[in-house]
Amino acid sequence: MNAGKRAAGRPKLPEAERTVVTTVRLKPAHKAKLRSLGTAWLVRQLDAAVLPGSAPAKVSPRSRS
Protein backbone atom coordinates (compact mmCIF):
# COMPACT_ATOMS: atom_id res chain seq x y z
CA MET A 1 0.00 0.00 0.00
CA ASN A 2 2.85 2.42 0.79
CA ALA A 3 5.10 1.05 -1.95
CA GLY A 4 6.65 3.81 -4.01
CA LYS A 5 5.81 6.59 -1.54
CA ARG A 6 8.54 8.62 0.09
CA ALA A 7 8.54 9.39 3.78
CA ALA A 8 7.23 12.83 4.65
CA GLY A 9 9.54 15.39 6.24
CA ARG A 10 13.28 15.65 6.30
CA PRO A 11 15.55 12.66 6.97
CA LYS A 12 16.67 11.96 10.53
CA LEU A 13 20.08 13.25 11.60
CA PRO A 14 22.75 10.80 12.72
CA GLU A 15 22.74 10.24 16.48
CA ALA A 16 25.95 12.26 16.97
CA GLU A 17 24.40 15.33 15.31
CA ARG A 18 21.05 15.35 17.10
CA THR A 19 20.38 17.91 19.80
CA VAL A 20 18.34 17.58 22.96
CA VAL A 21 16.43 20.14 24.99
CA THR A 22 17.72 20.72 28.51
CA THR A 23 16.89 23.08 31.34
CA VAL A 24 19.45 25.18 33.20
CA ARG A 25 18.66 27.49 36.10
CA LEU A 26 20.24 30.92 35.67
CA LYS A 27 19.93 34.33 37.23
CA PRO A 28 18.12 36.82 34.95
CA ALA A 29 21.38 38.63 34.11
CA HIS A 30 23.07 35.36 33.14
CA LYS A 31 20.07 34.38 31.02
CA ALA A 32 20.26 37.69 29.17
CA LYS A 33 24.00 37.30 28.66
CA LEU A 34 23.62 33.76 27.32
CA ARG A 35 20.85 34.89 24.98
CA SER A 36 23.13 37.68 23.73
CA LEU A 37 26.12 35.36 23.25
CA GLY A 38 24.03 32.73 21.50
CA THR A 39 24.00 28.97 21.31
CA ALA A 40 26.95 28.82 18.90
CA TRP A 41 29.12 30.44 21.57
CA LEU A 42 27.90 27.96 24.18
CA VAL A 43 28.64 25.00 21.89
CA ARG A 44 32.20 26.29 21.25
CA GLN A 45 32.77 26.68 24.99
CA LEU A 46 31.55 23.16 25.70
CA ASP A 47 33.64 21.71 22.88
CA ALA A 48 36.76 23.46 24.17
CA ALA A 49 36.18 22.61 27.84
CA VAL A 50 38.43 20.00 29.43
CA LEU A 51 36.88 17.55 31.86
CA PRO A 52 38.82 16.98 35.09
CA GLY A 53 41.24 14.10 34.67
CA SER A 54 41.26 14.15 30.87
CA ALA A 55 43.76 15.42 28.33
CA PRO A 56 43.12 18.85 26.80
CA ALA A 57 41.23 18.74 23.51
CA LYS A 58 43.07 19.93 20.42
CA VAL A 59 41.12 22.76 18.79
CA SER A 60 42.16 23.82 15.32
CA PRO A 61 42.28 27.58 14.66
CA ARG A 62 39.90 27.14 11.71
CA SER A 63 37.07 25.76 13.91
CA ARG A 64 36.95 28.97 15.92
CA SER A 65 34.76 31.78 14.71
N, CA, C, O and CB atoms as a CASP TS submission, in Angstrom:
PFRMAT TS
TARGET T0000
AUTHOR 0000-0000-0000
METHOD Language model
MODEL 1
PARENT N/A
ATOM      1  N   MET     1       0.819  -1.188   0.000  1.00  0.00           N
ATOM      2  CA  MET     1       0.000   0.000   0.000  1.00  0.00           C
ATOM      3  C   MET     1       0.868   1.259   0.000  1.00  0.00           C
ATOM      4  O   MET     1       0.535   2.227  -0.684  1.00  0.00           O
ATOM      5  CB  MET     1      -0.935  -0.006   1.202  1.00  0.00           C
ATOM      6  N   ASN     2       1.965   1.270   0.746  1.00  0.00           N
ATOM      7  CA  ASN     2       2.852   2.421   0.794  1.00  0.00           C
ATOM      8  C   ASN     2       4.018   2.278  -0.173  1.00  0.00           C
ATOM      9  O   ASN     2       4.936   3.097  -0.146  1.00  0.00           O
ATOM     10  CB  ASN     2       3.370   2.619   2.201  1.00  0.00           C
ATOM     11  N   ALA     3       4.006   1.270  -1.018  1.00  0.00           N
ATOM     12  CA  ALA     3       5.101   1.052  -1.947  1.00  0.00           C
ATOM     13  C   ALA     3       5.206   2.234  -2.904  1.00  0.00           C
ATOM     14  O   ALA     3       4.208   2.702  -3.453  1.00  0.00           O
ATOM     15  CB  ALA     3       4.904  -0.264  -2.725  1.00  0.00           C
ATOM     16  N   GLY     4       6.437   2.705  -3.092  1.00  0.00           N
ATOM     17  CA  GLY     4       6.655   3.808  -4.006  1.00  0.00           C
ATOM     18  C   GLY     4       6.485   5.182  -3.395  1.00  0.00           C
ATOM     19  O   GLY     4       6.830   6.173  -4.040  1.00  0.00           O
ATOM     20  N   LYS     5       5.977   5.287  -2.198  1.00  0.00           N
ATOM     21  CA  LYS     5       5.808   6.591  -1.543  1.00  0.00           C
ATOM     22  C   LYS     5       7.058   6.916  -0.730  1.00  0.00           C
ATOM     23  O   LYS     5       7.668   6.038  -0.119  1.00  0.00           O
ATOM     24  CB  LYS     5       4.543   6.598  -0.628  1.00  0.00           C
ATOM     25  N   ARG     6       7.421   8.182  -0.738  1.00  0.00           N
ATOM     26  CA  ARG     6       8.543   8.620   0.086  1.00  0.00           C
ATOM     27  C   ARG     6       8.028   9.056   1.450  1.00  0.00           C
ATOM     28  O   ARG     6       6.879   9.472   1.600  1.00  0.00           O
ATOM     29  CB  ARG     6       9.320   9.774  -0.601  1.00  0.00           C
ATOM     30  N   ALA     7       8.908   8.949   2.439  1.00  0.00           N
ATOM     31  CA  ALA     7       8.543   9.389   3.783  1.00  0.00           C
ATOM     32  C   ALA     7       8.394  10.902   3.800  1.00  0.00           C
ATOM     33  O   ALA     7       9.152  11.607   3.133  1.00  0.00           O
ATOM     34  CB  ALA     7       9.597   8.933   4.820  1.00  0.00           C
ATOM     35  N   ALA     8       7.451  11.395   4.536  1.00  0.00           N
ATOM     36  CA  ALA     8       7.232  12.835   4.654  1.00  0.00           C
ATOM     37  C   ALA     8       8.265  13.438   5.599  1.00  0.00           C
ATOM     38  O   ALA     8       8.731  12.775   6.525  1.00  0.00           O
ATOM     39  CB  ALA     8       5.798  13.134   5.154  1.00  0.00           C
ATOM     40  N   GLY     9       8.618  14.690   5.363  1.00  0.00           N
ATOM     41  CA  GLY     9       9.543  15.391   6.245  1.00  0.00           C
ATOM     42  C   GLY     9      10.993  15.168   5.859  1.00  0.00           C
ATOM     43  O   GLY     9      11.298  14.453   4.905  1.00  0.00           O
ATOM     44  N   ARG    10      11.867  15.784   6.610  1.00  0.00           N
ATOM     45  CA  ARG    10      13.284  15.649   6.303  1.00  0.00           C
ATOM     46  C   ARG    10      13.852  14.380   6.936  1.00  0.00           C
ATOM     47  O   ARG    10      13.276  13.858   7.890  1.00  0.00           O
ATOM     48  CB  ARG    10      14.059  16.882   6.790  1.00  0.00           C
ATOM     49  N   PRO    11      14.964  13.883   6.421  1.00  0.00           N
ATOM     50  CA  PRO    11      15.551  12.656   6.969  1.00  0.00           C
ATOM     51  C   PRO    11      16.109  12.894   8.371  1.00  0.00           C
ATOM     52  O   PRO    11      16.495  14.011   8.713  1.00  0.00           O
ATOM     53  CB  PRO    11      16.661  12.133   6.042  1.00  0.00           C
ATOM     54  N   LYS    12      16.147  11.843   9.168  1.00  0.00           N
ATOM     55  CA  LYS    12      16.675  11.957  10.530  1.00  0.00           C
ATOM     56  C   LYS    12      18.171  12.200  10.491  1.00  0.00           C
ATOM     57  O   LYS    12      18.881  11.684   9.627  1.00  0.00           O
ATOM     58  CB  LYS    12      16.362  10.691  11.347  1.00  0.00           C
ATOM     59  N   LEU    13      18.643  13.006  11.455  1.00  0.00           N
ATOM     60  CA  LEU    13      20.075  13.251  11.598  1.00  0.00           C
ATOM     61  C   LEU    13      20.736  12.055  12.250  1.00  0.00           C
ATOM     62  O   LEU    13      20.085  11.313  12.985  1.00  0.00           O
ATOM     63  CB  LEU    13      20.339  14.525  12.420  1.00  0.00           C
ATOM     64  N   PRO    14      22.028  11.854  11.991  1.00  0.00           N
ATOM     65  CA  PRO    14      22.747  10.802  12.715  1.00  0.00           C
ATOM     66  C   PRO    14      22.726  11.107  14.224  1.00  0.00           C
ATOM     67  O   PRO    14      22.629  12.266  14.626  1.00  0.00           O
ATOM     68  CB  PRO    14      24.221  10.682  12.197  1.00  0.00           C
ATOM     69  N   GLU    15      22.814  10.090  15.023  1.00  0.00           N
ATOM     70  CA  GLU    15      22.736  10.237  16.483  1.00  0.00           C
ATOM     71  C   GLU    15      23.719  11.287  17.012  1.00  0.00           C
ATOM     72  O   GLU    15      23.367  12.064  17.900  1.00  0.00           O
ATOM     73  CB  GLU    15      23.009   8.893  17.157  1.00  0.00           C
ATOM     74  N   ALA    16      24.931  11.320  16.484  1.00  0.00           N
ATOM     75  CA  ALA    16      25.953  12.257  16.965  1.00  0.00           C
ATOM     76  C   ALA    16      25.619  13.712  16.660  1.00  0.00           C
ATOM     77  O   ALA    16      26.162  14.609  17.304  1.00  0.00           O
ATOM     78  CB  ALA    16      27.288  11.916  16.355  1.00  0.00           C
ATOM     79  N   GLU    17      24.741  13.967  15.697  1.00  0.00           N
ATOM     80  CA  GLU    17      24.403  15.333  15.314  1.00  0.00           C
ATOM     81  C   GLU    17      23.080  15.822  15.889  1.00  0.00           C
ATOM     82  O   GLU    17      22.734  16.994  15.738  1.00  0.00           O
ATOM     83  CB  GLU    17      24.360  15.436  13.829  1.00  0.00           C
ATOM     84  N   ARG    18      22.350  14.951  16.537  1.00  0.00           N
ATOM     85  CA  ARG    18      21.053  15.347  17.102  1.00  0.00           C
ATOM     86  C   ARG    18      21.267  16.198  18.346  1.00  0.00           C
ATOM     87  O   ARG    18      22.261  16.046  19.055  1.00  0.00           O
ATOM     88  CB  ARG    18      20.193  14.101  17.443  1.00  0.00           C
ATOM     89  N   THR    19      20.325  17.092  18.598  1.00  0.00           N
ATOM     90  CA  THR    19      20.381  17.912  19.797  1.00  0.00           C
ATOM     91  C   THR    19      19.231  17.529  20.714  1.00  0.00           C
ATOM     92  O   THR    19      18.233  16.955  20.276  1.00  0.00           O
ATOM     93  CB  THR    19      20.328  19.420  19.444  1.00  0.00           C
ATOM     94  N   VAL    20      19.383  17.851  21.978  1.00  0.00           N
ATOM     95  CA  VAL    20      18.339  17.584  22.964  1.00  0.00           C
ATOM     96  C   VAL    20      18.034  18.875  23.704  1.00  0.00           C
ATOM     97  O   VAL    20      18.884  19.759  23.809  1.00  0.00           O
ATOM     98  CB  VAL    20      18.769  16.460  23.958  1.00  0.00           C
ATOM     99  N   VAL    21      16.836  18.974  24.204  1.00  0.00           N
ATOM    100  CA  VAL    21      16.429  20.136  24.985  1.00  0.00           C
ATOM    101  C   VAL    21      16.787  19.864  26.448  1.00  0.00           C
ATOM    102  O   VAL    21      16.541  18.774  26.963  1.00  0.00           O
ATOM    103  CB  VAL    21      14.891  20.432  24.816  1.00  0.00           C
ATOM    104  N   THR    22      17.364  20.854  27.103  1.00  0.00           N
ATOM    105  CA  THR    22      17.723  20.717  28.508  1.00  0.00           C
ATOM    106  C   THR    22      17.390  22.014  29.243  1.00  0.00           C
ATOM    107  O   THR    22      17.288  23.077  28.629  1.00  0.00           O
ATOM    108  CB  THR    22      19.227  20.364  28.664  1.00  0.00           C
ATOM    109  N   THR    23      17.226  21.918  30.528  1.00  0.00           N
ATOM    110  CA  THR    23      16.891  23.077  31.344  1.00  0.00           C
ATOM    111  C   THR    23      18.061  23.414  32.256  1.00  0.00           C
ATOM    112  O   THR    23      18.656  22.531  32.874  1.00  0.00           O
ATOM    113  CB  THR    23      15.612  22.818  32.171  1.00  0.00           C
ATOM    114  N   VAL    24      18.384  24.696  32.334  1.00  0.00           N
ATOM    115  CA  VAL    24      19.446  25.182  33.204  1.00  0.00           C
ATOM    116  C   VAL    24      18.892  26.356  33.987  1.00  0.00           C
ATOM    117  O   VAL    24      18.261  27.244  33.415  1.00  0.00           O
ATOM    118  CB  VAL    24      20.723  25.590  32.392  1.00  0.00           C
ATOM    119  N   ARG    25      19.119  26.366  35.276  1.00  0.00           N
ATOM    120  CA  ARG    25      18.659  27.488  36.104  1.00  0.00           C
ATOM    121  C   ARG    25      19.728  28.576  36.123  1.00  0.00           C
ATOM    122  O   ARG    25      20.876  28.331  36.492  1.00  0.00           O
ATOM    123  CB  ARG    25      18.333  27.016  37.554  1.00  0.00           C
ATOM    124  N   LEU    26      19.330  29.780  35.720  1.00  0.00           N
ATOM    125  CA  LEU    26      20.241  30.916  35.669  1.00  0.00           C
ATOM    126  C   LEU    26      19.593  32.135  36.299  1.00  0.00           C
ATOM    127  O   LEU    26      18.368  32.247  36.347  1.00  0.00           O
ATOM    128  CB  LEU    26      20.655  31.216  34.224  1.00  0.00           C
ATOM    129  N   LYS    27      20.421  33.041  36.778  1.00  0.00           N
ATOM    130  CA  LYS    27      19.928  34.335  37.225  1.00  0.00           C
ATOM    131  C   LYS    27      19.513  35.117  35.984  1.00  0.00           C
ATOM    132  O   LYS    27      20.034  34.862  34.899  1.00  0.00           O
ATOM    133  CB  LYS    27      21.013  35.112  38.062  1.00  0.00           C
ATOM    134  N   PRO    28      18.589  36.060  36.119  1.00  0.00           N
ATOM    135  CA  PRO    28      18.124  36.822  34.952  1.00  0.00           C
ATOM    136  C   PRO    28      19.256  37.471  34.152  1.00  0.00           C
ATOM    137  O   PRO    28      19.203  37.490  32.922  1.00  0.00           O
ATOM    138  CB  PRO    28      17.162  37.890  35.400  1.00  0.00           C
ATOM    139  N   ALA    29      20.266  37.996  34.822  1.00  0.00           N
ATOM    140  CA  ALA    29      21.382  38.630  34.110  1.00  0.00           C
ATOM    141  C   ALA    29      22.171  37.603  33.303  1.00  0.00           C
ATOM    142  O   ALA    29      22.611  37.889  32.190  1.00  0.00           O
ATOM    143  CB  ALA    29      22.315  39.349  35.101  1.00  0.00           C
ATOM    144  N   HIS    30      22.350  36.410  33.863  1.00  0.00           N
ATOM    145  CA  HIS    30      23.066  35.360  33.141  1.00  0.00           C
ATOM    146  C   HIS    30      22.251  34.866  31.943  1.00  0.00           C
ATOM    147  O   HIS    30      22.803  34.561  30.886  1.00  0.00           O
ATOM    148  CB  HIS    30      23.388  34.189  34.085  1.00  0.00           C
ATOM    149  N   LYS    31      20.946  34.792  32.122  1.00  0.00           N
ATOM    150  CA  LYS    31      20.068  34.379  31.022  1.00  0.00           C
ATOM    151  C   LYS    31      20.172  35.373  29.872  1.00  0.00           C
ATOM    152  O   LYS    31      20.273  34.975  28.712  1.00  0.00           O
ATOM    153  CB  LYS    31      18.599  34.263  31.503  1.00  0.00           C
ATOM    154  N   ALA    32      20.149  36.660  30.191  1.00  0.00           N
ATOM    155  CA  ALA    32      20.257  37.694  29.168  1.00  0.00           C
ATOM    156  C   ALA    32      21.615  37.625  28.469  1.00  0.00           C
ATOM    157  O   ALA    32      21.701  37.790  27.252  1.00  0.00           O
ATOM    158  CB  ALA    32      20.046  39.084  29.788  1.00  0.00           C
ATOM    159  N   LYS    33      22.655  37.385  29.230  1.00  0.00           N
ATOM    160  CA  LYS    33      24.000  37.300  28.661  1.00  0.00           C
ATOM    161  C   LYS    33      24.115  36.092  27.736  1.00  0.00           C
ATOM    162  O   LYS    33      24.686  36.200  26.651  1.00  0.00           O
ATOM    163  CB  LYS    33      25.057  37.218  29.778  1.00  0.00           C
ATOM    164  N   LEU    34      23.586  34.953  28.144  1.00  0.00           N
ATOM    165  CA  LEU    34      23.618  33.756  27.316  1.00  0.00           C
ATOM    166  C   LEU    34      22.813  33.967  26.040  1.00  0.00           C
ATOM    167  O   LEU    34      23.238  33.552  24.962  1.00  0.00           O
ATOM    168  CB  LEU    34      23.079  32.549  28.093  1.00  0.00           C
ATOM    169  N   ARG    35      21.670  34.600  26.155  1.00  0.00           N
ATOM    170  CA  ARG    35      20.850  34.886  24.980  1.00  0.00           C
ATOM    171  C   ARG    35      21.623  35.797  24.011  1.00  0.00           C
ATOM    172  O   ARG    35      21.552  35.621  22.795  1.00  0.00           O
ATOM    173  CB  ARG    35      19.504  35.547  25.399  1.00  0.00           C
ATOM    174  N   SER    36      22.354  36.763  24.561  1.00  0.00           N
ATOM    175  CA  SER    36      23.135  37.682  23.734  1.00  0.00           C
ATOM    176  C   SER    36      24.304  36.968  23.055  1.00  0.00           C
ATOM    177  O   SER    36      24.592  37.213  21.884  1.00  0.00           O
ATOM    178  CB  SER    36      23.654  38.844  24.583  1.00  0.00           C
ATOM    179  N   LEU    37      24.974  36.085  23.798  1.00  0.00           N
ATOM    180  CA  LEU    37      26.124  35.362  23.248  1.00  0.00           C
ATOM    181  C   LEU    37      25.704  34.308  22.235  1.00  0.00           C
ATOM    182  O   LEU    37      26.416  34.066  21.260  1.00  0.00           O
ATOM    183  CB  LEU    37      26.915  34.707  24.367  1.00  0.00           C
ATOM    184  N   GLY    38      24.578  33.692  22.452  1.00  0.00           N
ATOM    185  CA  GLY    38      24.034  32.730  21.498  1.00  0.00           C
ATOM    186  C   GLY    38      24.454  31.291  21.755  1.00  0.00           C
ATOM    187  O   GLY    38      25.394  31.012  22.499  1.00  0.00           O
ATOM    188  N   THR    39      23.731  30.403  21.120  1.00  0.00           N
ATOM    189  CA  THR    39      23.996  28.973  21.315  1.00  0.00           C
ATOM    190  C   THR    39      25.293  28.539  20.654  1.00  0.00           C
ATOM    191  O   THR    39      25.947  27.617  21.141  1.00  0.00           O
ATOM    192  CB  THR    39      22.845  28.147  20.768  1.00  0.00           C
ATOM    193  N   ALA    40      25.686  29.184  19.548  1.00  0.00           N
ATOM    194  CA  ALA    40      26.947  28.819  18.903  1.00  0.00           C
ATOM    195  C   ALA    40      28.115  29.058  19.849  1.00  0.00           C
ATOM    196  O   ALA    40      29.047  28.255  19.897  1.00  0.00           O
ATOM    197  CB  ALA    40      27.143  29.617  17.601  1.00  0.00           C
ATOM    198  N   TRP    41      28.074  30.153  20.600  1.00  0.00           N
ATOM    199  CA  TRP    41      29.121  30.443  21.574  1.00  0.00           C
ATOM    200  C   TRP    41      29.151  29.361  22.651  1.00  0.00           C
ATOM    201  O   TRP    41      30.220  28.883  23.028  1.00  0.00           O
ATOM    202  CB  TRP    41      28.904  31.833  22.210  1.00  0.00           C
ATOM    203  N   LEU    42      27.979  28.981  23.141  1.00  0.00           N
ATOM    204  CA  LEU    42      27.902  27.960  24.178  1.00  0.00           C
ATOM    205  C   LEU    42      28.462  26.631  23.677  1.00  0.00           C
ATOM    206  O   LEU    42      29.196  25.958  24.401  1.00  0.00           O
ATOM    207  CB  LEU    42      26.454  27.783  24.645  1.00  0.00           C
ATOM    208  N   VAL    43      28.130  26.254  22.466  1.00  0.00           N
ATOM    209  CA  VAL    43      28.639  25.002  21.892  1.00  0.00           C
ATOM    210  C   VAL    43      30.161  25.051  21.783  1.00  0.00           C
ATOM    211  O   VAL    43      30.827  24.068  22.108  1.00  0.00           O
ATOM    212  CB  VAL    43      28.008  24.740  20.500  1.00  0.00           C
ATOM    213  N   ARG    44      30.727  26.174  21.332  1.00  0.00           N
ATOM    214  CA  ARG    44      32.196  26.294  21.248  1.00  0.00           C
ATOM    215  C   ARG    44      32.835  26.158  22.622  1.00  0.00           C
ATOM    216  O   ARG    44      33.868  25.503  22.763  1.00  0.00           O
ATOM    217  CB  ARG    44      32.595  27.642  20.620  1.00  0.00           C
ATOM    218  N   GLN    45      32.224  26.776  23.643  1.00  0.00           N
ATOM    219  CA  GLN    45      32.770  26.679  24.994  1.00  0.00           C
ATOM    220  C   GLN    45      32.751  25.241  25.501  1.00  0.00           C
ATOM    221  O   GLN    45      33.719  24.776  26.102  1.00  0.00           O
ATOM    222  CB  GLN    45      31.985  27.577  25.946  1.00  0.00           C
ATOM    223  N   LEU    46      31.656  24.547  25.256  1.00  0.00           N
ATOM    224  CA  LEU    46      31.547  23.156  25.701  1.00  0.00           C
ATOM    225  C   LEU    46      32.528  22.264  24.950  1.00  0.00           C
ATOM    226  O   LEU    46      33.128  21.367  25.542  1.00  0.00           O
ATOM    227  CB  LEU    46      30.115  22.642  25.506  1.00  0.00           C
ATOM    228  N   ASP    47      32.693  22.502  23.663  1.00  0.00           N
ATOM    229  CA  ASP    47      33.639  21.705  22.877  1.00  0.00           C
ATOM    230  C   ASP    47      35.074  21.923  23.335  1.00  0.00           C
ATOM    231  O   ASP    47      35.877  20.990  23.313  1.00  0.00           O
ATOM    232  CB  ASP    47      33.513  22.044  21.397  1.00  0.00           C
ATOM    233  N   ALA    48      35.406  23.143  23.750  1.00  0.00           N
ATOM    234  CA  ALA    48      36.764  23.465  24.166  1.00  0.00           C
ATOM    235  C   ALA    48      37.043  23.108  25.625  1.00  0.00           C
ATOM    236  O   ALA    48      38.204  23.029  26.028  1.00  0.00           O
ATOM    237  CB  ALA    48      37.024  24.928  23.947  1.00  0.00           C
ATOM    238  N   ALA    49      36.008  22.896  26.411  1.00  0.00           N
ATOM    239  CA  ALA    49      36.179  22.614  27.838  1.00  0.00           C
ATOM    240  C   ALA    49      36.868  21.270  28.060  1.00  0.00           C
ATOM    241  O   ALA    49      36.634  20.307  27.329  1.00  0.00           O
ATOM    242  CB  ALA    49      34.823  22.629  28.550  1.00  0.00           C
ATOM    243  N   VAL    50      37.721  21.224  29.082  1.00  0.00           N
ATOM    244  CA  VAL    50      38.428  20.003  29.434  1.00  0.00           C
ATOM    245  C   VAL    50      37.824  19.448  30.718  1.00  0.00           C
ATOM    246  O   VAL    50      37.728  20.147  31.726  1.00  0.00           O
ATOM    247  CB  VAL    50      39.956  20.264  29.599  1.00  0.00           C
ATOM    248  N   LEU    51      37.425  18.200  30.667  1.00  0.00           N
ATOM    249  CA  LEU    51      36.882  17.554  31.861  1.00  0.00           C
ATOM    250  C   LEU    51      38.017  17.230  32.822  1.00  0.00           C
ATOM    251  O   LEU    51      39.115  16.892  32.379  1.00  0.00           O
ATOM    252  CB  LEU    51      36.096  16.269  31.491  1.00  0.00           C
ATOM    253  N   PRO    52      37.781  17.324  34.125  1.00  0.00           N
ATOM    254  CA  PRO    52      38.818  16.979  35.093  1.00  0.00           C
ATOM    255  C   PRO    52      39.324  15.552  34.857  1.00  0.00           C
ATOM    256  O   PRO    52      38.541  14.616  34.700  1.00  0.00           O
ATOM    257  CB  PRO    52      38.280  17.127  36.532  1.00  0.00           C
ATOM    258  N   GLY    53      40.640  15.415  34.835  1.00  0.00           N
ATOM    259  CA  GLY    53      41.244  14.098  34.671  1.00  0.00           C
ATOM    260  C   GLY    53      41.402  13.652  33.228  1.00  0.00           C
ATOM    261  O   GLY    53      41.802  12.515  32.979  1.00  0.00           O
ATOM    262  N   SER    54      41.094  14.525  32.269  1.00  0.00           N
ATOM    263  CA  SER    54      41.264  14.145  30.872  1.00  0.00           C
ATOM    264  C   SER    54      42.272  15.069  30.201  1.00  0.00           C
ATOM    265  O   SER    54      42.570  16.154  30.700  1.00  0.00           O
ATOM    266  CB  SER    54      39.916  14.184  30.127  1.00  0.00           C
ATOM    267  N   ALA    55      42.788  14.622  29.069  1.00  0.00           N
ATOM    268  CA  ALA    55      43.762  15.424  28.329  1.00  0.00           C
ATOM    269  C   ALA    55      43.047  16.581  27.638  1.00  0.00           C
ATOM    270  O   ALA    55      41.889  16.448  27.244  1.00  0.00           O
ATOM    271  CB  ALA    55      44.527  14.554  27.292  1.00  0.00           C
ATOM    272  N   PRO    56      43.731  17.714  27.490  1.00  0.00           N
ATOM    273  CA  PRO    56      43.115  18.848  26.796  1.00  0.00           C
ATOM    274  C   PRO    56      42.775  18.485  25.357  1.00  0.00           C
ATOM    275  O   PRO    56      43.522  17.763  24.697  1.00  0.00           O
ATOM    276  CB  PRO    56      44.047  20.068  26.824  1.00  0.00           C
ATOM    277  N   ALA    57      41.653  18.985  24.882  1.00  0.00           N
ATOM    278  CA  ALA    57      41.231  18.739  23.510  1.00  0.00           C
ATOM    279  C   ALA    57      42.002  19.650  22.581  1.00  0.00           C
ATOM    280  O   ALA    57      42.261  20.809  22.903  1.00  0.00           O
ATOM    281  CB  ALA    57      39.711  18.952  23.346  1.00  0.00           C
ATOM    282  N   LYS    58      42.371  19.114  21.414  1.00  0.00           N
ATOM    283  CA  LYS    58      43.066  19.933  20.420  1.00  0.00           C
ATOM    284  C   LYS    58      42.010  20.639  19.585  1.00  0.00           C
ATOM    285  O   LYS    58      41.148  20.000  18.981  1.00  0.00           O
ATOM    286  CB  LYS    58      44.023  19.068  19.517  1.00  0.00           C
ATOM    287  N   VAL    59      42.087  21.964  19.559  1.00  0.00           N
ATOM    288  CA  VAL    59      41.123  22.759  18.794  1.00  0.00           C
ATOM    289  C   VAL    59      41.888  23.437  17.683  1.00  0.00           C
ATOM    290  O   VAL    59      42.838  24.176  17.941  1.00  0.00           O
ATOM    291  CB  VAL    59      40.375  23.810  19.694  1.00  0.00           C
ATOM    292  N   SER    60      41.484  23.192  16.441  1.00  0.00           N
ATOM    293  CA  SER    60      42.164  23.819  15.322  1.00  0.00           C
ATOM    294  C   SER    60      41.739  25.277  15.213  1.00  0.00           C
ATOM    295  O   SER    60      40.592  25.603  15.521  1.00  0.00           O
ATOM    296  CB  SER    60      41.870  23.067  14.011  1.00  0.00           C
ATOM    297  N   PRO    61      42.621  26.148  14.788  1.00  0.00           N
ATOM    298  CA  PRO    61      42.282  27.576  14.661  1.00  0.00           C
ATOM    299  C   PRO    61      41.128  27.816  13.690  1.00  0.00           C
ATOM    300  O   PRO    61      40.394  28.792  13.845  1.00  0.00           O
ATOM    301  CB  PRO    61      43.502  28.363  14.201  1.00  0.00           C
ATOM    302  N   ARG    62      40.954  26.949  12.696  1.00  0.00           N
ATOM    303  CA  ARG    62      39.898  27.141  11.706  1.00  0.00           C
ATOM    304  C   ARG    62      38.514  26.893  12.293  1.00  0.00           C
ATOM    305  O   ARG    62      37.537  27.448  11.787  1.00  0.00           O
ATOM    306  CB  ARG    62      40.124  26.223  10.519  1.00  0.00           C
ATOM    307  N   SER    63      38.392  26.075  13.350  1.00  0.00           N
ATOM    308  CA  SER    63      37.072  25.764  13.905  1.00  0.00           C
ATOM    309  C   SER    63      36.537  26.897  14.769  1.00  0.00           C
ATOM    310  O   SER    63      35.353  26.918  15.107  1.00  0.00           O
ATOM    311  CB  SER    63      37.134  24.483  14.723  1.00  0.00           C
ATOM    312  N   ARG    64      37.394  27.828  15.123  1.00  0.00           N
ATOM    313  CA  ARG    64      36.954  28.966  15.924  1.00  0.00           C
ATOM    314  C   ARG    64      36.351  30.013  15.018  1.00  0.00           C
ATOM    315  O   ARG    64      36.815  30.215  13.896  1.00  0.00           O
ATOM    316  CB  ARG    64      38.120  29.559  16.739  1.00  0.00           C
ATOM    317  N   SER    65      35.324  30.676  15.500  1.00  0.00           N
ATOM    318  CA  SER    65      34.764  31.783  14.707  1.00  0.00           C
ATOM    319  C   SER    65      34.333  32.908  15.581  1.00  0.00           C
ATOM    320  O   SER    65      33.839  33.921  15.086  1.00  0.00           O
ATOM    321  CB  SER    65      33.596  31.319  13.874  1.00  0.00           C
TER
END
